[in-house]
């Protein structure tokens, strides 16, 4: 079998409607505290009724390819949609996702579709990283992302009750990664996680430059980052789910999270 990605028309939305209402298709999504009135936490499904379609077109599907992409996965032989794949640009990364219909899983479809999706991301956007959040129990998804060179965070990115979701990152394929863009991306991530860090970050970057350090090199001490983590524990911003989760952590857990993230992602991807 071979596959292509194609943006659906409104007349084809009933297919997506059925997918979002299928507990087997949406099982990966169950159990998370998603703030959406159409979400069923027990099944992971969404009630995507027809009266929501035009709003989704306006807010999502009508946006250009450098911002988002949403596609049906089409079996070229039968013309049948067998899943969907998508991305949404957020800062200097593209958050990606793909899902195939349950009856066709474990047949290698995702291994053919993921490269097609990444090709769209690299071609149509200027991001330096593709990103996906994967729950630790999703072994097939973990194996797929490992196969294509994604790197997994050592600590969970989202935690809720007994669920753990990890961040998987893949850098844009290039021999010479632009260090200034790495610095820009690291700054963006740090400010999203710790919104009150801007003045501290500016002074750190200035100190790096004064000392002749390479752009993107980590210049702060772990103590400074840990202190930022403590001060940021009660702020709003970033992922609502994530901030709600981390607000219940101990100071030691917050320190470990922020130290790890800044060390790993601020100029130290590779």
Secondary structure in CASP SS format (residue, H / E / C, confidence):
PFRMAT SS
TARGET T0000
AUTHOR 0000-0000-0000
METHOD secondary structure of the structure
MODEL  1
X C 1.00
X C 1.00
X E 1.00
X E 1.00
X E 1.00
X E 1.00
X C 1.00
X C 1.00
X C 1.00
X H 1.00
X H 1.00
X H 1.00
X H 1.00
X H 1.00
X H 1.00
X H 1.00
X H 1.00
X H 1.00
X H 1.00
X H 1.00
X C 1.00
X C 1.00
X C 1.00
X C 1.00
X C 1.00
X C 1.00
X H 1.00
X H 1.00
X H 1.00
X C 1.00
X C 1.00
X C 1.00
X C 1.00
X C 1.00
X C 1.00
X C 1.00
X C 1.00
X C 1.00
X E 1.00
X C 1.00
X C 1.00
X C 1.00
X C 1.00
X C 1.00
X C 1.00
X E 1.00
X C 1.00
X C 1.00
X C 1.00
X H 1.00
X H 1.00
X H 1.00
X H 1.00
X H 1.00
X H 1.00
X H 1.00
X H 1.00
X H 1.00
X H 1.00
X H 1.00
X H 1.00
X C 1.00
X C 1.00
X C 1.00
X C 1.00
X C 1.00
X C 1.00
X E 1.00
X E 1.00
X E 1.00
X E 1.00
X E 1.00
X E 1.00
X E 1.00
X E 1.00
X C 1.00
X C 1.00
X C 1.00
X C 1.00
X C 1.00
X E 1.00
X E 1.00
X E 1.00
X E 1.00
X E 1.00
X E 1.00
X E 1.00
X E 1.00
X E 1.00
X E 1.00
X C 1.00
X C 1.00
X E 1.00
X E 1.00
X E 1.00
X E 1.00
X E 1.00
X E 1.00
X E 1.00
X E 1.00
X C 1.00
X H 1.00
X H 1.00
X H 1.00
X C 1.00
X C 1.00
X C 1.00
X C 1.00
X H 1.00
X H 1.00
X H 1.00
X H 1.00
X H 1.00
X H 1.00
X H 1.00
X H 1.00
X H 1.00
X H 1.00
X H 1.00
X H 1.00
X H 1.00
X H 1.00
X H 1.00
X H 1.00
X C 1.00
X C 1.00
X C 1.00
X C 1.00
X E 1.00
X E 1.00
X E 1.00
X E 1.00
X E 1.00
X E 1.00
X E 1.00
X C 1.00
X C 1.00
X C 1.00
X H 1.00
X H 1.00
X H 1.00
X H 1.00
X H 1.00
X H 1.00
X H 1.00
X H 1.00
X H 1.00
X C 1.00
X C 1.00
X C 1.00
X E 1.00
X E 1.00
X C 1.00
X C 1.00
X C 1.00
X C 1.00
X C 1.00
X E 1.00
X E 1.00
X E 1.00
X C 1.00
X C 1.00
X E 1.00
X E 1.00
X E 1.00
X E 1.00
X E 1.00
X E 1.00
X E 1.00
X E 1.00
X E 1.00
X C 1.00
X C 1.00
X C 1.00
X C 1.00
X C 1.00
X C 1.00
X C 1.00
X H 1.00
X H 1.00
X H 1.00
X H 1.00
X H 1.00
X H 1.00
X H 1.00
X H 1.00
X H 1.00
X H 1.00
X H 1.00
X H 1.00
X H 1.00
X H 1.00
X H 1.00
X C 1.00
X H 1.00
X H 1.00
X H 1.00
X H 1.00
X H 1.00
X H 1.00
X H 1.00
X H 1.00
X H 1.00
X H 1.00
X H 1.00
X H 1.00
X H 1.00
X H 1.00
X H 1.00
X H 1.00
X C 1.00
X C 1.00
X C 1.00
X C 1.00
X C 1.00
X C 1.00
X C 1.00
X C 1.00
X C 1.00
X C 1.00
X C 1.00
X H 1.00
X H 1.00
X H 1.00
X H 1.00
X H 1.00
X H 1.00
X H 1.00
X H 1.00
X H 1.00
X H 1.00
X H 1.00
X C 1.00
X C 1.00
X C 1.00
X C 1.00
X C 1.00
X C 1.00
X C 1.00
X H 1.00
X H 1.00
X H 1.00
X H 1.00
X H 1.00
X H 1.00
X H 1.00
X C 1.00
X C 1.00
X C 1.00
X C 1.00
X H 1.00
X H 1.00
X H 1.00
X H 1.00
X H 1.00
X H 1.00
X H 1.00
X H 1.00
X H 1.00
X H 1.00
X H 1.00
X H 1.00
X H 1.00
X H 1.00
X H 1.00
X C 1.00
X C 1.00
X C 1.00
X C 1.00
X C 1.00
END
